[in-house]
Amino acid sequence: MSPVVPPPAVALGVLLPVLVVLAAAAVVLVLDVLPPRDSKAHLGGVALAGIIGALLAIVMRWGTDARAFRDMVLLDTYALYFDLVICYAAALIVMFSMDYLGRTGSESGEYYSLLLFSTAGMMLMASAGDLIVVFLALELMSLSLYVLAGFFKQRLTSGEASMKYFLLGAFASSFLLYGIALIYGATGSTNLDRIAAAAATRNAEPMVLIGLAMMLVGFGFKISSVPFHMWAPDVYEGAPTSVTAFIATGSKAAAFAAMIRVLVVALRGAQPDWSALLWALAALTMTVGNVVALAQSNLKRLLAYSSIAHVGYMLMGLVAGGGPGPGAVLFYLLAYTFTTVGAFGAIALCARAGEEAVEVSDYAGLARRHPVLAATLALFFLSLIGIPPLAGFVAKFYLFGAAVRAGYIWLTVIAVLNSAVAAYYYLRVIVYMYMREPDGEPVAVAPSLAGGLALTLAVAGIVILGLMPAPFADLAQVAVAPLLR
């Protein structure tokens, strides 16, 4: 008789933050079919309450180091840190969406439930201690985002964005899955700790290196690093602006969470191999992103290439390795999330001739008619440039400093030059807002109490992170410490 394999102990406490988000998604689906059927405004409040509940669960579980399902799911400080970043992004997106969906005629309960399902997938990616969980969480996140990208069914660009995202995403997922299969074939396990133990003497084996390369293709697509970035501009342009903000922040944070854990824990012995590869990817990604952004007149495409460039900066932290490098990436992701969600949120509040104002020229003269919104958008762009005392400056300072201390001088020089190039296209938008007059009908700003509150929170985030970065930088270092033991 074959031996009986005991079932794994069910410890749902490890999944508490994820379960809160999933429960909120289920409640939204139920309420969507109940009266009142003519208004869906209350569903945004339910979704926001669910995310706030998840944040409270994260705070309650802070400092724990729990494992469940045979170490397939982890709830350590690292996972909780990324859960905070992802939930902050999701909460701001929900607040921006409440009035935005009503203005665009797309108010629907499915939107909020898909957003919550995607959030749960992102959080599960951060907690994955097994490659199988990484893949399942990635698909839960991605399938929801594929649908959300095409949520404006009446717009051809939205359908195009959804189809491109789906087809290229499925192609990238197959690379990731094949890489997982090769890693399993070489090490005999999909658990990250057991892979690390088995690969310690086999890192030079071709199967391990090929599996690593395949997995980097899958992760590279999700973070939109060069040369796997071609989907980003079209998807960012065609998707609803609120969804674009979530793709640019939450999905990147989740992908980096899984990639850092896989590289630093499971494949630490192969660091010379993946560091050399990531060096080239970082240099290419930041350069291509910034150079192509110079030619963009559509603000959403401009921010798409901008996000590609910022991925290049963050890859520097992985190249640097050690404690300071990944810790700087975690802090950078927090600052980048507040800044990027705020920038897209400000764009979502603007309209011209009944359509979304997405061209750079649409913002000509905005400072004269809407000075507060113009100043807010300018702050986000200055933070993306890296102007002190905003969060973007401190984040780049930590990241570039970690690369210099690790000896990657030339990569840091490339990053500094790219930051100077990026200043041109960010400042061009500010010049239009403050020094140009509109050609034709000016931009109108839609009143939104929830959107205004979200903008206020985002501005407060980049200012606080810029003026008092030490507690948050220390928190990032503490979060990444369990991976470096």
C-alpha positions in Angstrom: 0.0 0.0 0.0 1.2 3.5 -0.8 1.8 5.7 2.2 -0.9 8.0 3.2 0.1 11.7 2.8 -1.4 13.7 5.7 -3.4 16.8 4.6 -1.7 20.1 5.4 -2.9 22.0 8.4 -5.3 24.8 7.5 -4.0 28.0 9.1 -6.3 30.7 7.6 -4.7 33.4 9.8 -1.8 33.6 7.4 -4.3 34.5 4.7 -6.3 37.0 6.8 -5.5 40.2 4.8 -6.2 38.4 1.5 -9.4 36.8 2.8 -10.7 40.2 3.9 -10.2 41.5 0.4 -11.8 38.5 -1.2 -14.8 38.7 1.3 -15.3 42.3 0.2 -15.3 41.3 -3.4 -17.9 38.7 -2.7 -20.1 41.2 -0.8 -19.8 43.7 -3.8 -21.0 41.0 -6.2 -24.0 40.2 -4.0 -24.9 43.8 -3.4 -24.7 44.4 -7.2 -27.8 42.3 -7.8 -29.8 43.8 -5.0 -31.7 47.1 -4.9 -31.0 49.9 -5.7 -30.3 48.6 -9.2 -30.1 52.1 -10.8 -27.2 53.3 -8.7 -23.9 51.6 -7.9 -22.3 54.5 -6.0 -22.5 52.6 -2.7 -20.4 49.7 -4.0 -17.3 51.9 -4.1 -17.8 52.5 -0.4 -18.1 48.8 0.3 -14.9 48.1 -1.7 -13.1 50.9 0.1 -14.3 49.5 3.5 -12.9 46.1 2.5 -9.5 47.5 1.7 -9.4 49.5 5.0 -10.3 46.2 6.8 -7.4 44.5 5.1 -5.1 47.4 6.2 -6.3 46.9 9.7 -5.6 43.2 9.5 -2.1 43.9 8.2 -1.4 46.2 11.1 -2.8 43.5 13.5 -0.5 40.9 12.0 2.6 43.2 11.8 5.7 41.6 13.2 4.5 38.0 12.8 6.4 35.4 10.9 3.9 32.7 10.0 3.8 29.9 7.4 1.0 27.7 6.2 0.1 25.0 3.6 3.6 23.4 3.8 5.4 26.7 3.6 3.6 27.6 0.3 2.2 30.8 1.8 4.2 33.1 4.1 3.2 36.0 6.2 6.4 37.8 7.2 7.3 41.4 7.5 8.3 41.4 3.8 4.8 40.3 2.7 3.1 42.7 5.0 5.1 45.6 3.7 4.0 44.9 0.2 0.4 44.3 1.3 0.5 47.8 2.7 1.8 49.3 -0.5 -0.7 47.4 -2.6 -3.7 48.2 -0.4 -2.7 51.9 -0.3 -2.7 51.9 -4.1 -6.0 50.0 -4.3 -7.7 52.4 -1.8 -6.6 55.5 -3.7 -7.8 53.9 -7.0 -11.2 53.1 -5.5 -11.6 56.7 -4.3 -10.6 58.1 -7.7 -13.0 55.6 -9.4 -16.2 56.5 -7.5 -17.0 59.7 -9.5 -14.8 58.8 -12.5 -17.0 55.8 -13.4 -20.2 57.8 -13.1 -18.8 60.5 -15.4 -17.8 58.0 -18.1 -21.1 56.0 -17.8 -19.3 52.8 -16.8 -20.5 52.5 -13.2 -20.7 48.8 -12.4 -20.3 46.4 -9.5 -18.1 44.1 -11.6 -15.5 46.9 -11.7 -15.0 47.0 -8.0 -15.1 43.2 -7.6 -12.5 42.7 -10.3 -10.4 45.4 -8.7 -10.6 43.6 -5.4 -9.9 40.2 -6.9 -6.8 41.7 -8.6 -5.7 43.2 -5.3 -6.0 39.8 -3.6 -3.8 38.2 -6.3 -1.2 40.9 -5.8 -1.2 40.4 -2.1 -0.9 36.6 -2.5 2.1 37.1 -4.9 3.9 39.0 -2.1 3.2 36.1 0.3 4.2 33.3 -2.1 6.8 30.9 -0.7 6.3 28.4 -3.6 6.6 28.9 -7.3 3.1 27.3 -7.8 1.6 30.0 -5.6 3.5 32.7 -7.5 1.9 31.5 -10.8 -1.6 31.1 -9.4 -1.5 34.5 -7.8 -0.1 36.0 -10.9 -3.0 34.6 -13.0 -5.6 35.8 -10.4 -4.1 39.3 -10.7 -3.7 39.3 -14.5 -7.1 37.8 -15.5 -8.8 40.6 -13.5 -6.6 43.3 -15.1 -7.2 41.9 -18.6 -10.9 42.5 -18.1 -10.5 45.9 -16.4 -8.3 47.1 -19.2 -11.2 46.7 -21.6 -13.9 47.9 -19.3 -14.9 50.8 -21.6 -16.6 48.5 -24.0 -17.8 51.4 -26.2 -14.3 52.5 -27.0 -12.2 50.6 -29.6 -8.9 51.6 -27.9 -10.1 50.0 -24.7 -10.9 46.7 -26.4 -7.6 46.9 -28.2 -5.8 47.4 -24.9 -7.5 44.4 -23.3 -6.7 42.1 -26.2 -3.1 43.1 -26.5 -2.6 42.8 -22.7 -4.3 39.4 -22.7 -2.4 37.9 -25.7 1.0 39.1 -24.6 0.3 38.4 -21.0 -0.6 34.8 -21.8 2.6 34.5 -23.8 4.7 35.8 -21.0 2.9 33.5 -18.5 3.8 30.5 -20.5 7.5 31.5 -20.3 7.2 31.9 -16.5 5.5 28.5 -16.3 8.1 26.8 -18.4 10.8 28.4 -16.3 9.2 27.0 -13.2 9.1 23.5 -14.8 12.8 23.7 -15.6 13.7 24.8 -12.1 11.6 22.0 -10.7 13.3 19.5 -13.0 16.7 20.7 -11.9 16.1 20.9 -8.1 13.1 18.6 -7.5 11.0 21.2 -5.7 9.0 24.3 -6.3 9.4 25.5 -2.7 11.7 28.5 -2.6 13.7 27.4 0.5 14.2 23.9 -0.9 15.2 25.2 -4.3 17.8 27.3 -2.6 19.2 24.3 -0.8 19.1 22.1 -3.9 20.5 24.7 -6.2 23.4 25.6 -4.0 25.5 23.0 -5.8 23.8 23.2 -9.1 23.6 26.9 -10.1 25.9 26.3 -13.0 23.7 23.7 -14.5 22.2 24.7 -17.8 18.7 23.8 -16.7 18.8 26.1 -13.7 20.2 29.0 -15.8 17.6 28.5 -18.6 14.8 28.2 -16.1 16.0 31.5 -14.5 16.1 33.2 -17.9 12.5 31.9 -18.7 11.2 33.2 -15.3 12.9 36.6 -15.9 11.0 36.9 -19.2 7.7 36.4 -17.3 8.6 38.8 -14.6 10.0 41.2 -17.1 6.6 41.4 -18.9 4.7 42.1 -15.6 7.1 44.9 -14.6 7.4 46.1 -18.3 11.1 46.1 -18.5 12.8 46.3 -21.9 12.5 44.3 -24.2 9.2 43.1 -22.8 7.6 46.5 -22.5 5.8 46.9 -25.9 2.4 46.3 -24.4 2.6 49.1 -21.8 2.0 52.3 -24.0 -1.1 50.9 -25.8 -2.6 49.4 -22.6 -2.0 52.5 -20.6 -3.6 54.6 -23.3 -6.6 52.5 -23.9 -7.5 51.3 -20.4 -9.6 53.5 -18.1 -7.3 56.0 -16.3 -8.1 54.5 -12.9 -7.2 51.0 -14.2 -4.0 52.4 -15.8 -3.0 53.8 -12.4 -3.5 50.4 -10.8 -1.6 48.5 -13.5 1.3 51.0 -13.2 1.5 50.7 -9.4 -0.1 47.7 -7.8 0.8 45.1 -10.5 4.4 46.3 -10.6 4.7 46.2 -6.8 3.4 42.6 -6.8 5.7 41.5 -9.6 8.7 43.0 -7.8 7.6 41.4 -4.6 7.6 37.9 -6.2 10.7 38.5 -8.3 12.8 39.7 -5.3 11.8 36.8 -3.2 12.6 34.3 -6.0 16.0 35.8 -6.8 17.1 36.6 -3.3 15.8 33.4 -1.6 15.6 30.6 -4.1 18.4 31.6 -6.6 20.8 33.5 -4.3 23.6 31.2 -5.3 23.2 32.2 -8.9 23.5 36.0 -8.1 26.5 36.5 -10.4 24.5 35.2 -13.3 21.3 37.2 -12.8 23.1 40.3 -11.6 24.9 40.6 -14.9 21.7 40.0 -16.8 19.8 42.6 -14.7 22.6 45.1 -15.2 21.9 45.1 -18.9 18.2 45.1 -18.5 18.3 48.1 -16.1 20.5 50.2 -18.4 18.3 49.4 -21.4 15.0 49.8 -19.6 15.8 53.3 -18.2 17.3 54.5 -21.4 14.6 53.3 -23.8 11.8 54.5 -21.5 13.2 58.0 -21.1 14.3 58.5 -24.7 11.0 57.3 -26.2 9.0 59.4 -23.7 10.6 62.5 -25.2 8.5 62.1 -28.3 5.1 61.5 -26.7 2.3 64.0 -26.9 -0.3 61.7 -25.2 0.1 62.1 -21.4 -0.9 58.5 -20.6 1.6 57.1 -23.1 4.2 59.5 -21.7 3.6 58.2 -18.2 3.7 54.6 -19.6 7.3 55.2 -20.9 8.0 57.0 -17.7 7.0 53.9 -15.7 9.2 51.8 -17.9 12.1 54.1 -17.0 11.4 53.8 -13.3 11.4 50.1 -13.6 15.0 50.4 -14.9 15.9 52.4 -11.8 14.4 49.8 -9.5 16.3 47.0 -11.2 19.4 48.8 -10.1 18.6 47.9 -6.5 18.4 44.2 -7.4 21.7 44.4 -9.2 23.3 46.0 -6.2 22.1 43.1 -4.0 22.9 42.8 -0.3 20.6 44.5 2.2 20.7 48.2 1.0 19.7 47.3 -2.6 16.5 45.4 -2.2 15.6 47.7 0.7 16.0 50.7 -1.5 13.7 49.1 -4.1 11.0 48.6 -1.4 11.2 52.3 -0.4 11.2 53.4 -4.1 8.1 51.4 -4.7 6.3 53.1 -1.9 7.2 56.6 -3.1 6.5 55.6 -6.7 3.0 54.3 -5.8 1.9 57.6 -4.2 3.4 59.7 -7.0 2.1 57.7 -9.9 -1.4 57.1 -8.5 -1.7 60.8 -7.7 -0.6 61.8 -11.3 -3.1 59.5 -12.9 -5.8 60.5 -10.4 -5.3 64.2 -11.3 -5.6 63.3 -15.0 -8.8 61.4 -14.3 -10.4 64.5 -12.9 -9.8 66.5 -16.2 -11.9 66.5 -19.3 -12.1 68.4 -22.5 -15.0 68.6 -24.9 -16.7 65.8 -23.0 -13.7 63.5 -23.4 -10.7 62.6 -21.2 -8.0 65.2 -21.4 -5.0 63.0 -22.2 -3.0 65.2 -24.6 -0.2 67.4 -23.2 -1.6 70.3 -25.1 -4.9 69.9 -23.3 -3.3 71.2 -20.1 -2.2 74.5 -21.5 -3.3 77.3 -19.2 -4.5 74.9 -16.5 -2.8 76.8 -13.7 -4.7 80.0 -14.5 -8.1 78.4 -14.3 -7.5 75.6 -11.8 -4.4 76.6 -9.8 -4.7 74.0 -7.0 -5.0 71.0 -9.4 -2.2 72.4 -11.6 0.1 72.8 -8.5 -0.8 69.2 -7.4 0.0 67.7 -10.8 3.2 69.7 -10.9 4.2 68.3 -7.5 3.8 64.7 -8.8 5.8 65.4 -11.9 8.6 67.1 -9.8 8.6 64.1 -7.6 9.0 61.8 -10.6 11.9 63.9 -11.7 13.5 63.6 -8.3 13.4 67.2 -7.1 13.9 67.7 -3.3 12.3 67.7 -0.8 9.8 65.3 -2.4 9.7 61.5 -2.2 11.1 60.9 -5.6 14.4 62.6 -4.7 14.9 60.6 -1.5 13.9 57.3 -3.3 16.5 57.9 -6.0 19.1 59.0 -3.5 18.8 55.7 -1.6 18.7 53.6 -4.8 21.7 55.3 -6.5 23.6 55.2 -3.2 23.1 51.5 -2.9 24.4 50.9 -6.4 27.5 53.1 -5.8 28.3 51.3 -2.5 28.0 48.0 -4.4 30.5 49.2 -6.9 28.2 49.7 -9.9 29.5 53.2 -10.7 28.8 53.1 -14.5 25.3 51.9 -14.0 24.7 54.8 -11.6 26.1 57.3 -14.1 23.7 56.0 -16.7 20.8 56.4 -14.2 21.8 60.0 -13.4 22.0 60.9 -17.1 18.6 59.3 -17.7 17.1 61.3 -14.8 18.4 64.5 -16.5 16.8 63.4 -19.8 13.5 62.7 -18.0 13.4 66.2 -16.5 12.6 67.5 -20.1 9.4 65.7 -20.7 8.1 66.2 -17.2 8.9 69.9 -17.2 7.3 70.2 -20.6 3.9 69.4 -19.1 4.5 72.0 -16.3 5.4 74.6 -18.9 2.2 74.0 -20.7 0.2 74.3 -17.5 1.8 77.6 -16.4 3.2 79.3 -19.6 0.9 78.3 -22.5 -2.7 79.4 -23.4 -5.2 76.8 -24.5 -6.0 76.3 -28.2 -9.8 75.9 -28.3 -12.0 74.8 -25.4 -10.1 74.7 -22.1 -9.9 71.7 -19.8 -12.7 71.4 -17.3 -12.2 69.8 -13.9 -14.9 67.5 -12.6 -15.8 68.0 -8.9 -15.1 64.9 -6.8 -15.0 64.7 -3.1 -13.5 61.2 -3.0 -11.0 62.1 -5.8 -10.0 65.3 -4.0 -9.4 63.4 -0.8 -7.4 60.8 -2.6 -5.2 63.5 -4.2 -4.7 65.1 -0.8 -3.6 61.7 0.6 -1.2 61.2 -2.3 0.3 64.7 -1.9 0.7 64.1 1.8 2.4 60.8 1.0 5.1 62.3 -1.3 5.7 65.2 1.0 6.0 63.1 4.2 8.2 60.6 2.5 10.4 63.4 1.2 10.7 65.3 4.5 10.8 62.4 6.9 12.1 59.4 5.0 14.1 57.7 7.7 11.3 55.7 9.4 10.0 54.4 6.1 13.4 53.6 4.8 14.2 51.7 8.0 10.8 49.9 7.7 11.8 48.8 4.2 15.1 47.5 5.4 13.5 45.6 8.2 10.9 44.2 5.8 13.6 42.8 3.4 15.8 41.5 6.3 14.0 38.0 6.6 15.0 37.3 3.0 18.7 37.9 3.6 19.2 35.4 6.5 
